[in-house]
């Protein structure tokens, strides 16, 4: 490419392309050398500082930009951060911004010719590519700006005196703009704020509730609303329809809506991701009807993976003066240079390249949809199974023991909380599923979306993400494999939630906490039994015990996850249990939690009691030592207390007194005299301390079996082998008993001496006397052999 740049006539353009290539290589060098970059520690450059007087060269400035883009924060967010894949077509789009700045310095005549050619070429290519005949184009950075200009155009068209009288004509006959309830959030409010209209001028049309897609605008209801507005003296102005709703990707009935707009002389504007399929050879009839609308907005940047390219609004209007008044066209040539990045990128990709990218995204969605049909407990929400660019699915499990007829017969006051809780649980589980899939397969571009009727769902929209992330067929297959692994975990956890709740409620000392927003088995709290303590002290003790309980549960070698719950909105002093599998031993889990909590509580009480005993013992020891000092003064006399006289008296007649002291017995909790210690020259051991309370959580497990897992061996197998293993243990108690070969009776051999036979018989008799009370009933053969000996 460098050789081709050198052959250019204009050296400035060649230098510009060369500098852009060098700059992009320098900025992208960090992505190719991640390990080397992590070793470097850059100083924080995001703090504003003074401007250097001598200036800096281009390399230093680009190095600063690189440090700001891939600084120290990247180490913390390396897992969730993913930079857009900028290819050659992206370089062309970025080059367009540099060229626009260079072209703007040309003389006015050259600039006018060049901008006119760029604008006309781009408009012609887009109109032919998306089957929009005789259209004009408006290029804008904000994707809502095109609709805003269209609204101004319609106002100028319908209100002839608007340019002169302004808002007075709007006050006399209030305009109404209709948008779907499935439209983008905040779209209507943004339009009213920019147009200076009250919110009463915005009418949200509900979607279908009985027939058709629940994400399509209700045409019959819209017709009645428009009639009511006309009768009340309002002016229906514009209708915003969707060719691919932002949530589910469904398309409104554009054909019927166009007829309705023609009936009431309204403007029809269409937007949505499904408009990209107009470039394909096969287009569904619902999307093809968008070619007859009055205007449409195209977001080519996300569809084709082009960075920093403007959105395009195609429209049809015959009066150029009104278009100029509305801001759709401009007399300034510099404004027309917005189309330059898109003009360069479209030429680089070509018609076949553009169609291939959109076709690839449609194939990805079809591949995922076909795989989802074969999965159990997965419910999809697509408009057209043959050609749906957006795939929305969710985890949903029908309970086999739930009778819908009986539920319908119940009272609505009882049924409503059950349905609400069930939907809330499914929303939580699908939120977790979407986050897991996005983390495991980041190249898929799946995200979580909230729909009004379906609730929380997982959305796959390759038209918006595949060109940016480089999604391929193998990424879709990997997404399906991860989904297959997560479905058994979701079904098992959903099944065991109710069992866990019942088991916890039956267990003394545990309190079940209902948290529908937690994606896991459930939430449990060890209920601390307070003895007349105030609320603050009880709360601190409860927090301490549950924190220690969580720590000990995490120390166990298990596959379960125990945590404190979500960072915001969770319950305090609780143990949150994550997702589980079907081989979970529920009774062992709950017993372990309860026993561990009791052990922590007993240890805490033991320490608290010991602290109180030590405190009282110290006070008693102080009183006894004070009393002993008084008695010693009485025994020594008054003269011995005088400094000089006492020393002389002690020298002539030493005072012999036995040392008296006190020792504190922690086991008994009492003070004892040290006289016995001085007499025996050794400290007595005292009574034996009580054993430390421990929990009997040990359970027989197979080799390699983790805790909280059900044993693979059945209980019948243990019962059949229990008698045999017990008899083997009894035989091990007598190691001197010889092992006889088969067919030989148990008795003294001929070569044995009478003395040895007598000793063996005597020892056998003693053994029988000791173990006579311990022999089981099923070991009669061993008893007969021992009696014969």
C-alpha positions in Angstrom: 0.0 0.0 0.0 3.0 2.3 0.7 4.1 1.9 -3.0 0.7 2.9 -4.3 0.6 5.9 -2.0 3.9 7.2 -3.5 2.4 7.1 -7.0 -0.2 9.6 -6.1 -0.1 13.0 -7.7 -0.9 15.0 -4.6 2.0 14.5 -2.1 -0.2 15.7 0.7 -2.7 12.9 0.2 0.2 10.4 0.1 1.6 11.8 3.3 -1.8 11.7 5.0 -2.4 8.1 4.1 1.1 7.2 5.2 0.7 9.0 8.6 -2.6 7.3 9.1 -1.1 3.9 8.6 1.7 4.6 11.0 -0.6 6.0 13.6 -3.0 3.0 13.4 0.0 0.5 13.6 1.3 2.3 16.7 -2.1 2.4 18.4 -2.9 -1.3 17.5 0.6 -2.4 18.6 -0.6 -2.7 22.1 -3.2 -5.3 21.2 -0.6 -7.5 19.6 1.8 -7.2 22.5 -0.4 -7.6 25.5 2.2 -9.3 27.7 4.9 -6.6 27.1 2.4 -3.9 27.7 1.3 -5.3 31.1 4.9 -5.2 32.3 5.2 -1.5 31.6 3.8 0.9 34.3 2.8 4.2 32.8 2.2 7.3 34.9 -1.4 8.5 35.1 -1.8 10.9 32.2 -5.5 11.6 32.6 -4.9 14.4 35.1 -4.9 17.7 33.3 -1.5 19.5 33.2 0.1 22.5 31.7 0.7 22.8 28.0 4.3 22.4 27.2 5.8 25.4 25.6 8.3 23.7 23.2 5.6 21.3 21.9 5.9 17.6 21.2 6.4 15.5 18.1 3.8 13.2 16.5 5.3 10.0 18.0 5.1 11.3 21.6 1.5 12.5 21.1 0.5 9.1 19.7 2.3 7.3 22.6 0.3 9.4 25.0 -3.0 8.5 23.2 -1.9 4.8 23.4 -1.3 5.0 27.1 -4.7 6.6 27.6 -6.4 3.9 25.6 -4.6 0.9 27.0 -3.4 2.2 30.4 -3.3 0.6 33.8 -7.1 0.3 34.0 -7.0 -2.3 31.3 -5.5 -4.9 33.7 -8.6 -4.6 35.9 -11.1 -4.8 33.0 -9.2 -7.1 30.7 -11.9 -9.7 30.9 -14.9 -7.5 30.0 -13.1 -5.1 27.7 -13.0 -5.9 24.0 -11.8 -3.4 21.4 -13.6 -3.2 18.0 -11.9 -5.2 15.3 -10.8 -2.4 12.9 -9.9 -3.8 9.5 -9.0 -2.2 6.2 -12.5 -0.9 5.7 -12.3 0.7 9.2 -9.1 2.4 8.1 -10.9 3.9 5.1 -13.6 5.3 7.4 -11.0 6.9 9.6 -9.1 8.2 6.6 -12.4 9.9 5.6 -12.3 12.2 8.6 -8.7 13.2 7.9 -9.6 13.9 4.2 -12.6 15.9 5.2 -10.4 18.2 7.2 -8.0 18.5 4.3 -10.7 19.0 1.7 -12.3 21.8 3.7 -9.3 24.1 3.0 -9.8 23.9 -0.8 -11.1 26.9 -2.7 -14.9 27.3 -2.8 -15.5 26.1 -6.3 -13.5 22.9 -6.0 -15.0 22.2 -2.7 -18.5 22.6 -4.1 -17.9 20.2 -7.0 -16.2 17.6 -4.8 -18.9 17.7 -2.0 -21.7 17.5 -4.6 -20.1 14.4 -6.2 -19.5 12.7 -2.9 -23.1 13.4 -1.7 -24.8 12.3 -4.9 -22.7 9.1 -5.3 -23.4 8.0 -1.7 -27.1 8.8 -1.9 -27.5 6.9 -5.2 -25.6 3.9 -3.9 -27.7 3.7 -0.7 -31.0 4.2 -2.5 -30.2 1.4 -5.0 -28.7 -0.9 -2.3 -31.8 -0.7 0.0 -34.4 -0.4 -2.8 -35.5 3.1 -2.0 -36.3 4.8 -5.3 -36.1 8.6 -5.9 -34.9 9.3 -2.4 -32.8 12.0 -0.8 -30.3 11.4 2.1 -29.5 13.2 5.3 -26.3 12.2 7.1 -26.1 12.7 10.9 -24.0 11.5 13.9 -26.9 10.9 16.3 -29.3 8.3 15.0 -32.2 10.2 16.5 -31.3 13.5 14.7 -32.7 12.2 11.3 -36.2 11.6 12.8 -36.0 15.1 14.5 -35.3 16.8 11.1 -38.2 14.8 9.5 -40.6 16.0 12.2 -39.6 19.6 11.5 -40.1 18.9 7.8 -43.6 17.6 8.4 -44.4 20.5 10.6 -43.3 23.0 7.9 -45.4 21.0 5.4 -48.6 20.7 7.3 -48.5 24.2 8.9 -48.1 26.7 6.1 -47.8 29.7 8.4 -45.4 28.0 10.8 -42.4 30.0 9.5 -44.2 33.3 10.2 -46.3 32.6 13.3 -44.3 29.9 14.9 -45.9 28.1 17.9 -49.2 30.1 17.6 -50.3 27.9 14.8 -49.4 24.8 16.8 -51.5 26.1 19.7 -54.5 26.5 17.5 -54.3 22.9 16.3 -52.1 20.7 18.4 -50.0 18.2 16.4 -49.8 14.5 17.4 -46.8 12.2 16.9 -47.6 8.5 17.3 -44.9 6.0 18.3 -45.1 2.3 19.3 -44.9 1.2 22.9 -42.1 -1.1 21.8 -40.0 1.8 20.5 -36.7 2.9 22.0 -36.8 4.1 25.5 -37.0 7.9 25.8 -37.5 8.5 22.0 -40.8 10.4 22.4 -39.5 12.6 25.2 -36.4 13.5 23.2 -38.4 14.5 20.2 -40.7 16.7 22.3 -37.8 18.4 24.0 -36.0 19.1 20.8 -39.1 20.3 19.0 -40.4 22.4 21.9 -43.6 20.5 22.1 -45.5 19.4 25.3 -45.5 15.7 26.1 -49.2 15.7 25.4 -48.3 15.8 21.7 -46.7 12.3 21.9 -49.1 9.3 21.8 -47.8 5.8 22.6 -49.7 3.2 20.7 -50.0 -0.2 22.5 -49.0 -3.4 20.9 -51.2 -6.4 20.1 -52.6 -8.3 23.0 -54.9 -10.9 21.4 -53.8 -11.7 17.9 -50.5 -11.4 16.1 -47.1 -10.6 17.6 -47.2 -9.0 21.0 -44.4 -6.6 19.8 -46.3 -5.2 16.8 -48.3 -2.1 16.9 -52.1 -2.6 17.2 -53.4 -1.2 13.9 -57.1 -1.3 14.9 -56.4 0.5 18.1 -54.3 3.1 16.3 -57.2 3.8 13.9 -59.6 4.5 16.8 -57.0 6.7 18.5 -56.5 8.8 15.3 -60.2 9.2 14.8 -60.6 10.4 18.4 -57.8 12.9 18.0 -59.3 14.3 14.7 -62.7 14.7 16.4 -61.1 16.5 19.3 -59.5 19.1 16.9 -55.9 17.7 16.9 -53.8 17.2 13.8 -52.2 13.7 13.3 -48.7 14.5 12.1 -46.4 11.5 12.0 -46.2 7.8 12.7 -42.9 6.1 13.8 -43.0 2.4 12.9 -40.4 -0.3 13.6 -38.8 -2.8 11.1 -37.2 -4.7 14.0 -38.1 -3.5 17.4 -35.2 -2.6 19.7 -36.1 -5.5 22.0 -37.4 -8.5 20.1 -36.6 -7.5 16.5 -40.2 -7.8 15.3 -41.6 -5.8 12.4 -44.8 -3.8 12.4 -47.5 -4.3 9.7 -46.0 -1.7 7.5 -48.4 -2.2 4.6 -51.5 -1.6 6.7 -49.8 1.3 8.5 -49.0 2.9 5.2 -52.7 2.7 4.1 -53.7 4.3 7.4 -51.2 7.1 7.0 -52.5 7.8 3.5 -56.0 7.9 4.8 -55.2 10.6 7.4 -52.5 12.4 5.4 -49.8 11.4 7.9 -46.1 10.9 7.4 -44.7 7.3 7.9 -41.2 6.9 9.2 -39.6 3.5 9.7 -36.4 2.5 11.6 -35.0 -0.8 12.9 -32.3 -3.4 12.3 -34.4 -5.5 9.9 -34.0 -2.7 7.3 -30.5 -4.2 6.6 -32.1 -7.2 4.9 -33.4 -5.0 2.1 -30.0 -5.4 0.5 -30.4 -9.2 0.3 -31.9 -11.1 -2.7 -34.8 -12.5 -0.6 -36.7 -10.1 1.6 -39.8 -10.8 3.6 -42.9 -9.1 2.6 -43.3 -7.3 5.9 -39.8 -5.7 5.6 -40.2 -5.0 1.8 -43.2 -2.8 2.6 -40.7 -0.3 4.2 -39.6 0.8 0.7 -43.0 2.5 0.3 -42.6 4.6 3.5 -41.9 8.3 3.5 -38.6 8.0 5.3 -36.3 5.5 7.0 -33.1 5.6 9.1 -30.2 3.3 8.4 -27.3 2.7 10.9 -24.7 1.3 8.6 -21.8 1.6 11.1 -23.0 -1.3 13.2 -24.3 -3.4 10.3 -21.0 -3.3 8.4 -18.6 -2.8 11.2 -17.5 0.7 10.2 -16.3 2.9 12.9 -17.2 6.6 13.0 -19.5 6.6 10.0 -22.7 8.6 10.1 -26.2 7.3 10.2 -28.4 7.9 7.1 -32.0 9.0 6.8 -33.5 8.4 3.4 -36.7 10.5 2.6 -38.9 11.6 -0.3 -40.0 15.2 -0.6 -40.6 17.4 -3.5 -40.0 20.9 -2.0 -36.3 21.5 -1.5 -37.0 24.8 0.3 -38.9 23.1 3.1 -36.1 20.5 3.3 -33.6 23.4 3.7 -35.8 25.0 6.3 -36.0 21.8 8.2 -32.2 21.3 8.2 -32.2 18.2 5.9 -30.1 20.0 3.4 -27.4 22.6 3.8 -26.0 25.3 1.6 -22.6 25.0 3.3 -20.3 22.6 1.4 -18.5 21.6 4.6 -21.7 20.1 6.0 -21.8 17.7 3.0 -18.5 16.2 3.9 -20.1 14.1 6.6 -20.7 11.5 3.9 -17.0 11.3 3.0 -16.1 8.4 5.4 -19.1 6.4 4.2 -18.3 7.2 0.6 -14.8 5.7 1.0 -16.0 2.7 3.0 -18.7 1.8 0.5 -16.3 1.9 -2.4 -13.8 -0.3 -0.5 -16.4 -2.9 0.4 -18.3 -2.9 -2.9 -21.8 -4.1 -3.5 -20.9 -7.8 -3.1 -19.0 -7.1 0.1 -21.9 -5.2 1.7 -24.4 -7.9 0.8 -22.0 -10.7 2.0 -21.7 -9.1 5.5 -25.4 -8.7 5.9 -26.0 -12.2 4.6 -23.4 -13.7 7.0 -25.2 -12.1 9.9 -28.5 -13.6 8.8 -27.0 -17.0 8.5 -25.6 -16.8 12.0 -29.1 -16.1 13.4 -30.6 -18.9 11.4 -27.9 -21.3 12.6 -28.6 -20.5 16.2 -32.4 -20.7 15.7 -32.2 -24.2 14.2 -30.1 -25.4 17.2 -32.4 -23.9 19.7 -35.4 -25.8 18.3 -33.7 -29.1 19.4 -33.1 -27.9 23.0 -35.5 -28.7 25.8 -36.6 -25.9 28.2 -35.7 -23.2 25.7 -38.5 -20.9 24.5 -37.8 -18.7 21.4 -39.5 -15.5 20.4 -39.0 -14.8 16.7 -41.2 -13.2 14.2 -40.3 -15.3 11.1 -38.5 -18.7 11.6 -37.3 -18.6 8.0 -35.7 -15.1 8.0 -35.3 -13.5 11.4 -32.2 -11.4 12.0 -32.8 -11.2 15.7 -33.2 -14.3 17.9 -34.6 -13.9 21.4 -34.8 -16.9 23.7 -35.2 -17.7 27.4 -35.1 -20.6 29.8 -38.6 -21.8 30.6 -39.6 -25.1 32.3 -43.2 -26.3 32.5 -44.0 -28.2 35.7 -45.5 -31.6 34.9 -47.5 -31.7 38.1 -49.1 -28.4 37.6 -52.7 -28.5 36.3 -53.6 -25.4 34.4 -57.3 -26.1 34.7 -57.1 -26.2 38.5 -55.1 -23.0 38.5 -57.7 -21.2 36.4 -60.4 -22.3 38.9 -58.5 -20.7 41.8 -59.1 -17.2 43.0 -57.2 -14.5 41.2 -55.9 -13.1 44.5 -54.2 -16.4 45.2 -53.0 -17.0 41.6 -51.5 -13.6 41.1 -48.7 -13.9 43.7 -47.8 -17.3 42.5 -47.5 -16.2 38.9 -45.6 -13.1 39.9 -43.1 -15.0 42.0 -42.6 -17.6 39.3 -41.9 -15.0 36.6 -39.6 -13.2 38.9 -37.6 -16.4 39.4 -37.4 -17.1 35.7 -36.3 -13.5 35.1 -33.5 -14.0 37.6 -32.4 -17.3 36.1 -32.4 -15.9 32.6 -30.4 -12.9 33.7 -27.8 -15.2 35.1 -27.9 -17.3 31.9 -27.4 -14.3 29.6 -24.4 -13.1 31.7 -22.8 -16.5 31.7 -23.2 -16.9 28.0 -21.8 -13.5 27.3 -18.8 -14.2 29.6 -18.1 -17.7 28.1 -18.5 -16.7 24.5 -17.8 -13.0 24.2 -17.5 -13.1 20.4 -21.2 -14.1 20.1 -22.3 -10.6 21.3 -25.4 -11.9 23.2 -26.9 -9.6 25.7 -29.9 -9.5 28.2 -33.0 -7.7 27.2 -36.2 -6.9 29.2 -39.4 -7.5 27.3 -42.8 -6.4 28.5 -44.6 -9.8 28.1 -41.8 -12.4 28.0 -39.8 -10.8 30.8 -36.0 -11.2 30.9 -34.6 -12.9 27.8 -31.3 -13.5 26.0 -30.9 -11.7 22.7 -28.7 -12.6 19.7 -28.6 -9.8 17.1 -25.6 -10.5 14.8 -26.5 -7.6 12.5 -25.6 -5.3 15.3 -22.5 -7.1 16.7 -21.1 -9.7 14.2 -19.3 -7.2 12.0 -17.8 -5.5 15.0 -16.8 -8.6 17.0 -16.0 -10.9 14.1 -18.6 -13.5 14.9 -18.3 -16.8 13.0 -20.2 -20.1 12.8 -18.0 -21.8 15.3 -18.9 -19.1 17.8 -22.5 -19.9 17.4 -21.8 -23.6 17.9 -19.8 -22.8 21.0 -22.7 -20.7 22.3 -25.0 -23.7 21.8 -22.6 -26.0 23.6 -22.4 -23.7 26.6 -26.2 -23.4 26.6 -26.5 -27.2 26.7 -24.2 -27.3 29.8 -26.2 -24.6 31.6 -29.7 -26.0 31.0 -29.2 -29.1 33.4 -27.9 -26.7 36.1 -30.8 -24.4 35.7 -33.4 -27.2 35.8 -31.8 -28.9 38.8 -31.6 -25.7 40.8 -35.2 -24.8 39.9 -36.3 -28.2 41.1 -34.4 -28.2 44.3 -35.3 -24.7 45.4 -38.6 -25.8 46.9 -37.0 -28.8 48.6 -34.3 -26.6 50.0 -36.9 -24.2 51.5 -38.9 -27.1 53.1 -35.7 -28.7 54.5 -34.5 -25.4 56.0 -37.9 -24.7 57.6 -37.9 -28.1 59.2 -34.4 -27.6 60.6 -34.1 -26.0 64.0 -31.8 -23.0 64.1 -32.0 -22.1 60.4 -34.1 -19.4 58.9 -35.1 -19.4 55.2 -34.8 -16.0 53.5 -36.9 -15.6 50.4 -34.9 -13.6 47.8 -36.4 -14.0 44.3 -33.7 -12.0 42.7 -30.9 -14.5 43.7 -29.9 -16.9 40.9 -29.2 -20.0 43.0 -30.5 -22.6 45.4 -31.6 -20.1 48.0 -30.7 -18.0 51.0 -30.3 -19.2 54.5 -29.5 -17.5 57.8 -28.4 -19.2 61.1 -30.8 -17.9 63.7 -28.8 -16.9 66.8 -30.6 -17.6 70.1 -30.1 -14.6 72.3 -30.5 -14.6 76.0 -32.0 -11.2 76.9 -29.4 -9.3 74.8 -30.2 -5.9 73.3 -30.8 -5.6 69.6 -27.4 -4.0 68.7 -25.4 -6.7 70.5 -27.6 -9.4 69.0 -27.1 -8.0 65.5 -23.4 -8.0 65.9 -23.3 -11.5 67.2 -25.6 -12.7 64.4 -23.3 -11.0 61.8 -20.2 -12.6 63.4 -21.7 -16.1 63.5 -23.0 -16.0 59.9 -19.7 -14.6 58.6 -17.8 -17.4 60.3 -20.3 -19.9 59.0 -19.7 -18.6 55.4 -16.0 -18.9 55.9 -16.2 -22.5 57.1 -18.6 -23.5 54.3 -16.2 -22.2 51.7 -13.3 -24.1 53.3 -15.2 -27.4 52.6 -14.2 -29.3 49.4 -17.5 -29.0 47.5 -18.7 -27.8 44.1 -21.1 -25.3 45.6 -20.6 -21.6 45.8 -21.3 -19.8 49.1 -21.3 -16.0 49.2 -22.7 -12.9 50.9 -25.0 -12.3 47.9 -25.2 -9.3 45.6 -23.3 -6.2 46.4 -26.4 -4.0 46.4 -29.9 -5.0 47.4 -29.1 -8.3 49.2 -30.1 -9.4 52.6 -27.6 -8.9 55.5 -26.1 -11.7 57.6 -27.1 -14.4 55.2 -25.4 -17.2 53.3 -26.3 -17.3 49.6 -26.0 -20.6 47.8 -25.4 -20.7 44.1 -26.4 -23.0 41.3 -26.4 -26.8 42.1 -26.6 -30.1 40.1 -29.1 -32.9 40.4 -26.8 -35.1 42.5 -27.0 -32.7 45.4 -27.6 -34.4 48.8 -30.0 -31.9 50.3 -30.2 -33.3 53.8 -26.5 -33.4 54.2 -26.2 -29.8 53.0 -28.8 -28.5 55.4 -27.5 -30.6 58.3 -24.0 -29.4 57.6 -25.1 -25.7 57.7 -27.1 -26.2 60.9 -24.3 -28.2 62.7 -21.6 -25.8 61.7 -23.7 -22.9 62.9 -24.3 -24.6 66.2 -20.7 -25.4 66.6 -19.8 -21.7 66.0 -22.5 -20.6 68.5 -21.3 -23.1 71.2 -17.7 -22.0 70.8 -18.8 -18.4 71.0 -20.8 -19.0 74.1 -17.9 -21.0 75.7 -15.5 -18.2 75.0 -18.0 -15.7 76.4 -18.6 -17.7 79.6 -14.8 -18.2 80.0 -14.3 -14.5 79.8 -16.9 -13.9 82.5 -15.4 -16.5 84.7 -11.9 -15.1 84.3 -13.2 -11.6 85.1 -14.9 -12.7 88.3 -11.8 -14.8 89.3 -9.6 -11.8 88.9 -11.8 -9.8 91.2 -11.9 -12.5 93.8 -8.1 -13.0 93.6 -7.6 -9.3 94.2 -9.8 -9.4 97.3 -8.1 -12.5 98.7 -4.6 -11.1 98.1 -5.6 -7.9 99.9 -6.9 -10.0 102.8 -3.7 -12.0 102.8 -1.6 -8.9 103.0 -3.6 -7.6 106.0 -3.0 -11.0 107.8 0.7 -10.8 107.0 1.0 -7.4 108.6 -0.7 -8.7 111.7 1.6 -11.6 112.0 4.8 -9.6 111.4 3.9 -6.9 113.9 4.2 -3.1 113.8 7.9 -2.9 114.5 8.8 -4.8 111.4 7.0 -2.3 109.3 9.3 0.6 110.4 12.1 0.9 107.7 15.3 0.9 109.9 13.9 -0.9 112.9 12.3 -3.6 110.8 15.6 -4.3 109.0 17.5 -4.7 112.3 14.8 -6.8 113.8 14.6 -9.1 110.8 18.4 -9.5 110.9 18.4 -10.6 114.6 15.1 -12.6 114.4 14.1 -13.5 110.9 10.4 -14.0 110.4 9.5 -17.4 108.9 6.3 -17.3 106.9 5.0 -19.9 104.5 4.4 -18.4 101.0 0.8 -18.1 100.2 -0.6 -17.6 96.7 -3.6 -18.3 94.6 -4.0 -20.2 91.3 -7.0 -19.9 89.0 -8.4 -23.1 87.6 -10.0 -22.4 84.2 -11.7 -25.8 84.1 -13.5 -25.5 87.5 -13.7 -21.7 87.3 -12.5 -21.2 90.9 -9.5 -20.0 92.9 -7.3 -22.5 94.7 -4.4 -22.2 97.2 -0.8 -22.8 96.0 0.3 -24.5 99.3 0.1 -27.9 97.7 2.2 -26.7 94.8 5.0 -25.5 97.2 4.9 -28.7 99.2 5.0 -31.1 96.2 7.2 -28.8 94.1 4.8 -29.5 91.1 1.7 -27.9 89.8 -1.5 -30.1 90.0 -3.4 -30.9 86.9 -6.8 -30.5 88.5 -9.9 -31.9 86.9 -10.1 -33.0 83.3 -11.5 -30.3 81.0 -14.7 -31.0 79.1 -14.3 -31.9 75.4 -14.6 -29.2 72.9 -18.0 -29.3 71.1 -17.6 -30.6 67.6 -20.1 -31.5 64.9 -20.5 -35.1 63.7 -20.6 -34.3 60.0 -18.4 -37.2 58.9 -20.2 -39.4 56.4 -18.9 -42.4 54.5 -18.0 -41.4 50.9 -16.5 -43.3 48.0 -13.0 -42.5 46.9 -13.0 -39.2 45.0 -16.6 -38.3 46.1 -17.0 -34.7 47.2 -19.1 -33.4 50.0 -22.8 -32.7 49.4 -22.9 -35.3 46.6 -25.2 -38.3 46.6 -23.5 -41.7 46.8 -23.5 -43.9 43.7 -23.8 -47.0 45.8 -27.3 -47.9 46.9 -28.3 -48.5 50.5 -29.2 -52.1 49.8 -25.7 -52.9 48.9 -24.5 -51.6 52.3 -27.1 -53.7 54.2 -26.1 -56.9 52.4 -22.4 -56.6 53.2 -22.8 -55.2 56.7 -22.9 -58.6 58.4 -19.9 -59.9 56.6 -17.8 -56.8 57.3 -18.8 -57.0 61.0 -17.7 -60.6 61.3 -14.4 -59.7 59.7 -13.9 -57.1 62.3 -14.5 -59.6 65.1 -12.0 -62.0 63.6 -9.4 -59.3 63.6 -9.8 -58.9 67.4 -8.1 -62.3 67.9 -4.9 -62.2 66.0 -3.6 -65.4 67.5 -6.4 -67.5 66.1 -4.8 -69.6 63.2 -6.3 -69.6 59.7 -7.3 -73.2 58.9 -7.4 -74.7 55.4 -10.8 -75.8 54.0 -12.0 -79.2 55.3 -9.9 -79.2 58.4 -11.6 -79.1 61.8 -10.6 -76.5 64.3 -8.7 -78.3 67.1 -5.3 -78.8 68.5 -2.8 -80.4 66.2 -1.0 -83.6 67.0 2.4 -81.9 67.3 1.3 -79.4 69.8 2.4 -79.8 73.4 -0.2 -80.2 76.1 1.1 -77.1 77.8 0.7 -75.0 74.7 -2.8 -76.4 74.1 -3.7 -75.5 77.7 -2.4 -71.9 77.3 -4.3 -71.4 74.1 -7.5 -72.8 75.6 -7.1 -70.5 78.6 -6.6 -67.4 76.5 -9.5 -68.3 74.3 -11.7 -68.6 77.4 -10.6 -65.2 78.6 -11.4 -63.7 75.2 -14.8 -65.2 75.2 -15.6 -63.8 78.6 -14.6 -60.3 77.5 -16.4 -60.3 74.1 -19.5 -62.3 75.1 -21.6 -59.2 75.4 -20.4 -57.6 72.1 -21.1 -60.5 69.7 -23.9 -59.9 67.2 -26.7 -62.4 66.6 -25.7 -63.1 63.0 -22.2 -64.4 63.9 -23.3 -67.8 65.4 -20.6 -69.6 63.4 -17.8 -67.6 65.1 -19.4 -68.3 68.5 -19.4 -72.1 67.9 -15.8 -72.1 66.8 -14.7 -70.1 69.9 -16.7 -72.5 72.2 -15.0 -75.5 70.6 -11.6 -74.0 71.2 
